[in-house]
Amino acid sequence: MSHRSHSPEPEGVASPSQSVDQPNNSLKSRHLVMMALGSAIGTGLFVGTGSAIKAAGPAVIVSYLVGCLLLVLVMRALGEMAAADPASGSFSTYAGKALGPTAGRALGWLWWIQIVIVIAAESTAAAQIVNEAWPVLPQWVLALVFMCAFTLVNLLHVETLGETEFWFALLKVLAVLAFLVVGVLLLIGLLPTPSPGTSNLTDHGGFMPHGVSGVAAALLVVVFAFGGTELATIAAAETNEPAKNVTTAIRTILIRVLVFYVGAVAVMVLVMPWDDDSLSASPFVAVLSVAGLPGADKVMTVIIVLALLSALNANIYGGSRMLYSLARRGSAPRRFAAISDKGVPYSAVILSVLGGFVAVVLNYLWPEVILNIMLNIIGSTILAVWTFALISQIVLRKRAEKEGRKLPLKMWAFPWSSYLALLLVAVIVILGLTDTEVRFQLIATTVLICVIAILSKLLIKNKDASEFNDLPPNTAAIQKIENREGE
């Protein structure tokens, strides 16, 4: 990166000498856990699960188990790095330190683009469900209302945002637990509806009706469903005890995600035939309707909408913090490091939600197809993010061991567990290449990564590029700020 003469700080951006040079540290451990859950338990579980079941049939359970194993390993790797070096840029910052600034920039921008798509997907899904249940307002109007409301929430003090997300996420955690209880009661014959037993696992084409390629296609949906749990390592930088809180949050998240996702999908494919159209469209409501509980479908619809809005809230937070971090490290225009008096990076929040507002327009033009397109793009992108995060962990762990530094949290059975995680990603990619649609997604994501890396390198080196006129004067100053944040 080229050195330049110092230019005045944009309004609202704290200089290195100021006490407010990062978002206000006011998140608690419970906020951290629920924000990560709020991001993970959203479109992927309540809507995307139907797509995964349609792709793989009952074998979707295998897809989720493989996805869970990969998630456990990835989150442990991220936890190791976050506990040792809490940073708002999380895996982007670690990739920069492990693999060089271009890798850090590319990964940060790639994840930010993914989060923008997630934000759009969450608002689209919530609007779609509300419109189908209560067709009072057009889908695009509902999406617009949701985006405006949660943009305002994210412009408030971060503690208010954390508290809002805590109660939103708690509600949907309780809802999923209630769903699991109802499903188990139905399966063991304690409800008026006759129990189907295990027949739905083998009927209708067998356990794996679409073969290995179906399991592979479902894996991309599963990976998207788990995307968002990494938010805990981003939010950790805004807690008072990052190392302790991120360790607690990761351990809690892993257990809950395993129970919620694998348990929920198992109930779905046991209770109903996998090829039932209602299961593909709205799996939670479909199962509760079969259970014969009066009004349960309407109640679940409300909970699903609230869950999606919770995920929307958490992802706006995550996207804004990543953009803020990129700006702080000189990898985005300096204006996006601007902080309000409440400790909120307001410019980063506003840009991060613009993608959601674009989705409102797309909702108006193509309300029937936009959600599926978004889900497909995101699935393959998060695979790339996890791959670079794992490689970064391997490099930084070996570096720490060489320097004799003690780590507060360690990856199990290093380096073999990290290599296993990379192998699982490779297997998912190889299997995905056997499916035409998935192959296109993977190729498109690879091209996107290359384009981001090349453009970021060229633009940041180019002093005359107007988009980067607000870059800090030199990388040394940025590194000094980051070092102080990590202490």
C-alpha positions as CSV (number, residue, x, y, z in Angstrom):
1,M,0.0,0.0,0.0
2,S,1.4,3.4,-1.0
3,H,2.2,6.0,1.7
4,R,0.6,9.3,1.4
5,S,0.6,12.6,3.2
6,H,-1.7,13.0,6.1
7,S,-5.2,14.3,5.3
8,P,-7.7,15.6,7.8
9,E,-9.9,13.0,9.5
10,P,-13.5,12.9,8.3
11,E,-16.1,14.2,10.7
12,G,-16.9,11.7,13.4
13,V,-13.7,9.6,12.9
14,A,-11.6,9.3,16.0
15,S,-7.9,9.9,15.5
16,P,-5.4,7.6,17.2
17,S,-4.9,10.0,20.0
18,Q,-8.6,10.1,20.9
19,S,-10.2,7.8,23.5
20,V,-13.1,6.9,21.2
21,D,-11.4,5.0,18.4
22,Q,-13.5,1.9,18.2
23,P,-17.2,1.0,18.8
24,N,-18.3,1.4,22.5
25,N,-17.5,-1.7,24.6
26,S,-20.9,-2.4,26.1
27,L,-22.0,-5.8,24.9
28,K,-22.3,-8.6,27.4
29,S,-21.7,-12.3,27.0
30,R,-25.4,-13.1,26.8
31,H,-25.7,-10.5,24.0
32,L,-22.8,-12.2,22.2
33,V,-24.4,-15.6,22.4
34,M,-27.8,-14.4,21.3
35,M,-26.5,-12.2,18.5
36,A,-24.7,-15.1,17.0
37,L,-27.7,-17.3,17.4
38,G,-29.9,-14.6,16.0
39,S,-27.9,-14.5,12.9
40,A,-27.7,-18.2,12.5
41,I,-31.3,-19.1,13.3
42,G,-33.1,-17.3,10.6
43,T,-33.7,-17.8,6.9
44,G,-31.4,-20.8,6.7
45,L,-33.5,-22.8,9.3
46,F,-37.0,-21.5,8.8
47,V,-37.0,-21.2,5.0
48,G,-33.9,-22.7,3.6
49,T,-34.5,-26.1,5.3
50,G,-37.3,-26.7,2.9
51,S,-35.0,-26.2,0.0
52,A,-32.4,-28.6,1.5
53,I,-35.1,-31.3,2.1
54,K,-36.3,-31.0,-1.5
55,A,-32.7,-31.4,-2.7
56,A,-31.6,-34.4,-0.6
57,G,-34.8,-36.0,0.8
58,P,-34.4,-37.7,4.2
59,A,-30.6,-37.8,3.6
60,V,-30.7,-34.1,4.4
61,I,-29.9,-35.3,7.9
62,V,-26.5,-36.4,6.6
63,S,-26.0,-33.0,5.1
64,Y,-26.7,-31.3,8.4
65,L,-24.5,-33.7,10.4
66,V,-21.6,-33.0,8.0
67,G,-22.3,-29.3,8.2
68,C,-22.4,-29.4,12.0
69,L,-19.0,-31.2,12.1
70,L,-17.5,-28.5,9.8
71,L,-19.2,-25.8,11.9
72,V,-17.7,-27.1,15.1
73,L,-14.2,-27.1,13.7
74,V,-14.5,-23.7,12.0
75,M,-15.9,-22.0,15.1
76,R,-13.2,-23.6,17.3
77,A,-10.5,-22.2,14.9
78,L,-12.1,-18.8,14.9
79,G,-12.5,-18.9,18.6
80,E,-8.8,-19.6,19.0
81,M,-7.9,-16.5,17.0
82,A,-10.5,-14.3,18.5
83,A,-9.6,-15.2,22.1
84,A,-6.0,-14.4,21.4
85,D,-6.6,-11.2,19.3
86,P,-10.1,-9.8,19.5
87,A,-10.8,-7.6,16.5
88,S,-13.9,-6.1,14.8
89,G,-12.6,-7.5,11.5
90,S,-12.2,-11.0,13.0
91,F,-11.3,-13.5,10.3
92,S,-10.6,-10.7,7.8
93,T,-8.0,-9.2,10.2
94,Y,-6.5,-12.6,10.9
95,A,-6.3,-13.4,7.2
96,G,-4.4,-10.1,6.7
97,K,-1.9,-11.0,9.4
98,A,-1.5,-14.6,8.3
99,L,-1.6,-14.4,4.5
100,G,-1.0,-10.7,3.7
101,P,-3.1,-7.5,3.3
102,T,-4.6,-8.5,0.0
103,A,-6.1,-11.7,1.5
104,G,-7.4,-9.8,4.5
105,R,-9.0,-7.1,2.2
106,A,-10.5,-9.7,-0.2
107,L,-11.9,-11.8,2.6
108,G,-13.4,-8.8,4.4
109,W,-15.1,-7.5,1.3
110,L,-16.3,-10.9,0.3
111,W,-17.9,-11.5,3.7
112,W,-19.4,-8.0,3.7
113,I,-20.9,-8.7,0.2
114,Q,-22.3,-11.9,1.6
115,I,-23.8,-10.2,4.6
116,V,-25.4,-7.6,2.4
117,I,-27.0,-10.5,0.5
118,V,-28.1,-12.1,3.8
119,I,-29.7,-8.8,4.9
120,A,-31.6,-8.7,1.6
121,A,-32.6,-12.4,2.0
122,E,-33.9,-11.9,5.6
123,S,-36.0,-8.9,4.7
124,T,-37.3,-10.6,1.6
125,A,-38.2,-13.8,3.4
126,A,-40.0,-12.0,6.2
127,A,-41.9,-9.9,3.8
128,Q,-42.8,-12.9,1.7
129,I,-44.1,-14.9,4.7
130,V,-46.2,-12.0,6.0
131,N,-47.6,-11.3,2.6
132,E,-48.7,-14.9,2.2
133,A,-50.3,-15.1,5.6
134,W,-51.9,-11.7,5.6
135,P,-52.0,-10.2,2.1
136,V,-52.8,-6.7,3.2
137,L,-49.7,-4.9,1.9
138,P,-47.5,-5.7,-1.1
139,Q,-44.4,-7.8,-0.4
140,W,-42.0,-5.0,-1.4
141,V,-43.7,-2.5,0.9
142,L,-43.3,-4.9,3.9
143,A,-39.6,-5.4,3.0
144,L,-39.1,-1.6,2.9
145,V,-40.8,-1.2,6.3
146,F,-38.6,-3.9,7.9
147,M,-35.4,-2.4,6.4
148,C,-36.2,1.1,7.6
149,A,-37.1,-0.1,11.2
150,F,-33.9,-2.1,11.7
151,T,-31.7,0.5,10.1
152,L,-32.9,2.8,12.9
153,V,-32.3,0.1,15.6
154,N,-28.7,-0.3,14.4
155,L,-28.1,3.4,14.6
156,L,-28.9,3.4,18.3
157,H,-26.4,2.7,21.1
158,V,-24.8,-0.8,20.7
159,E,-26.1,-1.9,24.1
160,T,-29.7,-1.1,23.0
161,L,-29.1,-3.1,19.9
162,G,-27.6,-6.0,21.9
163,E,-30.6,-6.0,24.3
164,T,-33.1,-5.9,21.4
165,E,-31.3,-8.9,19.8
166,F,-31.2,-10.8,23.0
167,W,-35.0,-10.8,23.4
168,F,-35.6,-11.4,19.7
169,A,-33.2,-14.4,19.7
170,L,-34.5,-15.8,23.0
171,L,-38.1,-15.8,21.6
172,K,-37.1,-17.9,18.6
173,V,-34.9,-20.2,20.7
174,L,-37.9,-21.0,22.8
175,A,-40.0,-21.4,19.7
176,V,-37.7,-24.0,18.2
177,L,-37.6,-25.9,21.5
178,A,-41.4,-25.9,21.5
179,F,-41.4,-27.2,17.9
180,L,-39.0,-30.0,18.9
181,V,-41.2,-31.0,21.9
182,V,-44.4,-31.1,19.7
183,G,-42.5,-33.1,17.1
184,V,-41.3,-35.7,19.6
185,L,-44.8,-36.0,21.2
186,L,-46.3,-36.6,17.7
187,L,-43.7,-39.2,16.8
188,I,-44.1,-41.2,20.1
189,G,-47.9,-41.1,19.7
190,L,-48.9,-38.7,22.5
191,L,-50.9,-36.4,20.2
192,P,-54.2,-37.2,18.4
193,T,-52.5,-37.4,15.0
194,P,-51.3,-40.9,14.4
195,S,-47.5,-41.3,14.5
196,P,-45.9,-42.1,11.1
197,G,-43.0,-43.9,12.8
198,T,-39.9,-44.1,10.6
199,S,-41.7,-44.9,7.4
200,N,-41.1,-41.4,5.9
201,L,-37.3,-42.1,6.0
202,T,-37.5,-45.0,3.5
203,D,-40.7,-44.4,1.5
204,H,-41.1,-42.0,-1.4
205,G,-37.9,-43.0,-3.2
206,G,-35.8,-44.2,-0.3
207,F,-33.5,-42.4,2.2
208,M,-31.4,-40.9,-0.5
209,P,-33.8,-40.3,-3.5
210,H,-31.4,-38.0,-5.4
211,G,-28.2,-39.8,-4.6
212,V,-24.9,-38.2,-3.5
213,S,-25.4,-35.1,-5.7
214,G,-28.6,-34.3,-3.8
215,V,-26.7,-34.5,-0.5
216,A,-24.1,-32.2,-2.0
217,A,-26.6,-29.7,-3.2
218,A,-28.3,-29.6,0.2
219,L,-24.9,-29.1,1.8
220,L,-24.6,-25.6,0.3
221,V,-28.0,-24.7,1.8
222,V,-26.8,-26.1,5.1
223,V,-23.6,-24.1,5.0
224,F,-25.7,-21.0,4.4
225,A,-27.9,-21.9,7.4
226,F,-24.8,-22.1,9.6
227,G,-23.4,-18.9,8.2
228,G,-23.6,-16.1,10.8
229,T,-22.3,-18.0,13.8
230,E,-19.0,-16.3,13.1
231,L,-20.6,-13.1,14.2
232,A,-19.7,-13.9,17.7
233,T,-16.0,-13.4,16.9
234,I,-16.8,-10.0,15.4
235,A,-19.0,-8.8,18.3
236,A,-16.4,-10.0,20.8
237,A,-14.4,-6.9,20.2
238,E,-17.2,-4.8,21.7
239,T,-17.3,-6.7,25.0
240,N,-15.4,-5.9,28.2
241,E,-13.7,-9.4,28.4
242,P,-13.4,-10.5,24.8
243,A,-11.3,-13.7,25.4
244,K,-13.6,-15.0,28.1
245,N,-16.8,-14.0,26.4
246,V,-16.0,-15.4,23.0
247,T,-15.0,-18.7,24.5
248,T,-18.3,-19.0,26.3
249,A,-20.3,-17.8,23.3
250,I,-18.7,-20.3,20.9
251,R,-19.2,-23.3,23.2
252,T,-22.8,-22.3,23.8
253,I,-23.5,-21.7,20.2
254,L,-22.2,-25.0,19.0
255,I,-24.4,-27.0,21.4
256,R,-27.5,-25.1,20.5
257,V,-27.0,-25.1,16.8
258,L,-26.5,-28.9,16.8
259,V,-29.7,-29.4,18.8
260,F,-31.8,-26.9,16.9
261,Y,-30.8,-27.7,13.3
262,V,-30.3,-31.4,13.4
263,G,-33.2,-31.9,15.8
264,A,-35.5,-29.8,13.8
265,V,-34.7,-31.3,10.4
266,A,-35.0,-34.8,11.8
267,V,-38.5,-34.1,13.1
268,M,-39.5,-32.7,9.7
269,V,-38.4,-35.7,7.6
270,L,-39.8,-38.1,10.2
271,V,-43.2,-36.5,10.5
272,M,-43.9,-35.7,6.8
273,P,-42.9,-37.2,3.4
274,W,-39.9,-35.3,2.1
275,D,-41.6,-34.6,-1.3
276,D,-44.7,-32.9,0.3
277,D,-44.9,-29.5,-1.3
278,S,-46.0,-27.8,1.9
279,L,-42.8,-29.1,3.6
280,S,-40.7,-27.5,0.9
281,A,-42.6,-24.2,1.2
282,S,-42.8,-23.7,4.9
283,P,-41.4,-26.7,6.9
284,F,-42.2,-25.6,10.4
285,V,-45.8,-24.6,9.7
286,A,-46.3,-27.8,7.7
287,V,-45.3,-30.0,10.6
288,L,-47.4,-28.1,13.2
289,S,-50.4,-28.4,10.9
290,V,-49.9,-32.1,10.7
291,A,-49.8,-32.2,14.5
292,G,-53.3,-30.8,14.6
293,L,-52.6,-28.0,17.1
294,P,-55.3,-25.3,16.7
295,G,-53.8,-22.0,15.5
296,A,-50.3,-23.4,15.8
297,D,-49.6,-22.6,12.2
298,K,-50.5,-18.9,12.6
299,V,-48.5,-18.6,15.8
300,M,-45.5,-20.2,14.2
301,T,-45.8,-17.9,11.2
302,V,-45.5,-14.9,13.6
303,I,-42.5,-16.5,15.3
304,I,-40.8,-17.2,12.0
305,V,-41.2,-13.6,10.9
306,L,-39.8,-12.4,14.3
307,A,-36.9,-14.8,13.9
308,L,-36.1,-13.5,10.4
309,L,-36.2,-10.0,11.7
310,S,-33.9,-10.9,14.5
311,A,-31.4,-12.4,12.0
312,L,-31.8,-9.2,9.9
313,N,-30.9,-7.1,13.0
314,A,-27.8,-9.2,13.8
315,N,-26.5,-9.2,10.2
316,I,-26.8,-5.5,9.8
317,Y,-24.7,-5.2,12.9
318,G,-22.1,-7.7,11.6
319,G,-21.9,-6.1,8.2
320,S,-21.4,-2.6,9.6
321,R,-18.7,-3.8,11.9
322,M,-16.8,-5.5,9.1
323,L,-17.0,-2.4,6.9
324,Y,-15.9,-0.3,9.9
325,S,-12.9,-2.6,10.4
326,L,-12.0,-2.5,6.7
327,A,-12.0,1.3,6.9
328,R,-9.9,1.3,10.1
329,R,-7.3,-0.9,8.4
330,G,-7.2,1.3,5.3
331,S,-9.0,-1.2,3.1
332,A,-12.2,0.9,2.7
333,P,-12.8,4.6,2.5
334,R,-11.9,6.3,5.8
335,R,-15.4,7.8,6.1
336,F,-16.8,4.4,7.0
337,A,-14.7,4.5,10.2
338,A,-16.8,7.4,11.4
339,I,-18.3,6.9,14.8
340,S,-21.3,8.7,16.3
341,D,-21.4,10.0,19.9
342,K,-23.2,6.7,20.8
343,G,-20.3,4.6,19.6
344,V,-22.0,3.5,16.4
345,P,-20.2,3.4,13.0
346,Y,-23.1,5.1,11.3
347,S,-21.7,5.4,7.8
348,A,-20.9,1.7,7.8
349,V,-24.4,0.9,9.0
350,I,-26.0,2.9,6.2
351,L,-23.9,1.4,3.4
352,S,-24.5,-2.1,4.7
353,V,-28.3,-1.8,4.6
354,L,-28.3,-0.3,1.1
355,G,-28.2,-3.9,-0.3
356,G,-31.4,-4.6,1.5
357,F,-33.0,-1.5,0.0
358,V,-31.9,-2.7,-3.4
359,A,-33.7,-6.0,-2.6
360,V,-36.9,-4.1,-2.0
361,V,-36.7,-2.9,-5.6
362,L,-36.0,-6.5,-6.8
363,N,-39.0,-7.7,-4.7
364,Y,-41.1,-5.3,-6.6
365,L,-39.8,-6.5,-10.0
366,W,-39.4,-10.3,-9.4
367,P,-41.1,-11.2,-6.1
368,E,-41.2,-15.0,-6.8
369,V,-37.5,-15.7,-7.7
370,I,-35.3,-13.3,-5.8
371,L,-35.0,-15.2,-2.5
372,N,-33.8,-18.5,-4.2
373,I,-31.2,-16.6,-6.1
374,M,-29.9,-14.9,-2.9
375,L,-29.7,-18.2,-1.0
376,N,-27.8,-19.9,-3.8
377,I,-25.2,-17.1,-4.0
378,I,-24.6,-17.1,-0.2
379,G,-24.0,-20.8,0.2
380,S,-20.9,-21.0,-1.8
381,T,-19.5,-17.7,-0.6
382,I,-19.4,-18.8,3.1
383,L,-17.4,-21.9,2.1
384,A,-14.7,-19.6,0.8
385,V,-14.8,-17.5,3.9
386,W,-14.4,-20.6,6.1
387,T,-11.6,-21.9,4.0
388,F,-9.5,-18.8,4.4
389,A,-10.3,-18.6,8.1
390,L,-9.0,-22.1,8.6
391,I,-5.9,-21.5,6.6
392,S,-5.3,-18.3,8.7
393,Q,-5.7,-20.3,11.9
394,I,-3.1,-22.8,10.8
395,V,-0.6,-20.1,9.9
396,L,-1.2,-18.0,13.1
397,R,-1.2,-21.1,15.4
398,K,2.2,-22.3,14.0
399,R,3.5,-18.7,14.3
400,A,2.4,-18.5,18.0
401,E,4.0,-21.8,18.8
402,K,7.2,-20.8,17.2
403,E,7.2,-17.5,19.2
404,G,6.3,-19.4,22.4
405,R,3.1,-17.5,23.0
406,K,0.4,-19.1,25.1
407,L,-3.2,-19.1,23.7
408,P,-6.2,-18.7,26.0
409,L,-8.3,-21.1,23.7
410,K,-6.8,-23.8,21.5
411,M,-8.1,-25.8,18.5
412,W,-8.4,-29.5,19.4
413,A,-5.8,-32.0,18.1
414,F,-4.0,-29.3,16.1
415,P,-3.1,-29.4,13.2
416,W,-5.1,-32.5,12.2
417,S,-8.5,-31.1,13.2
418,S,-7.8,-28.0,11.1
419,Y,-6.8,-30.2,8.1
420,L,-9.9,-32.2,8.6
421,A,-12.0,-29.1,8.4
422,L,-10.3,-28.1,5.1
423,L,-10.8,-31.6,3.8
424,L,-14.5,-31.4,4.5
425,V,-14.7,-28.1,2.6
426,A,-12.9,-29.7,-0.3
427,V,-15.2,-32.7,-0.3
428,I,-18.3,-30.4,-0.3
429,V,-16.8,-28.5,-3.2
430,I,-16.0,-31.7,-5.2
431,L,-19.5,-33.1,-4.5
432,G,-21.0,-29.8,-5.5
433,L,-19.2,-29.9,-8.8
434,T,-21.3,-33.0,-9.7
435,D,-24.5,-30.8,-9.8
436,T,-24.9,-28.3,-12.7
437,E,-26.5,-25.6,-10.6
438,V,-24.1,-25.9,-7.7
439,R,-21.1,-26.0,-10.1
440,F,-22.2,-22.7,-11.5
441,Q,-22.4,-21.2,-8.0
442,L,-19.0,-22.4,-7.0
443,I,-17.4,-21.1,-10.2
444,A,-19.2,-17.7,-9.8
445,T,-17.9,-17.4,-6.2
446,T,-14.4,-18.2,-7.3
447,V,-14.5,-15.6,-10.0
448,L,-16.0,-13.1,-7.4
449,I,-13.1,-13.7,-5.0
450,C,-10.5,-13.1,-7.8
451,V,-12.2,-9.9,-8.9
452,I,-12.4,-8.6,-5.4
453,A,-8.7,-9.4,-4.7
454,I,-7.5,-7.8,-7.9
455,L,-9.7,-4.7,-7.6
456,S,-8.8,-4.1,-4.0
457,K,-5.1,-4.4,-4.7
458,L,-5.3,-2.1,-7.7
459,L,-7.6,0.5,-6.1
460,I,-5.7,0.8,-2.9
461,K,-2.4,1.2,-4.7
462,N,-3.9,3.9,-6.9
463,K,-3.5,7.2,-5.2
464,D,-5.8,8.9,-7.7
465,A,-8.7,6.5,-7.2
466,S,-11.4,8.8,-5.8
467,E,-13.1,6.0,-3.9
468,F,-10.0,5.6,-1.7
469,N,-9.2,9.3,-1.2
470,D,-10.0,8.9,2.5
471,L,-7.5,6.2,3.2
472,P,-5.3,6.7,6.3
473,P,-1.8,8.2,5.6
474,N,0.1,4.9,6.1
475,T,-0.2,1.3,7.1
476,A,2.0,1.9,10.1
477,A,-0.6,4.2,11.8
478,I,-3.3,1.7,11.1
479,Q,-1.3,-1.2,12.5
480,K,-0.5,0.9,15.6
481,I,-4.3,1.4,16.3
482,E,-5.0,-2.3,15.7
483,N,-2.2,-3.3,18.1
484,R,-3.7,-1.1,20.8
485,E,-7.2,-2.6,20.2
486,G,-5.8,-6.1,20.6
487,E,-4.2,-5.4,24.0
